[in-house]
């Protein structure tokens, strides 16, 4: 392996990491649409209390 291919690979992964970080930042900066600020699912389909959608999970 030559040095140029290693530098190219490092720069490529740095670019991918930068794109991910920018996307993550911009996603958290975007406001939620009106009516979606505090949504809580009202699931009553199963009896699994460990499911995050079950109302008992949030108590």
Secondary structure, DSSP 8 states (H G I E B T S, - for coil): --HHHHHHHHHHHHHHHHHHHHHHHHHHHS---TT-TT----B-S---TTSTTBGGGG-
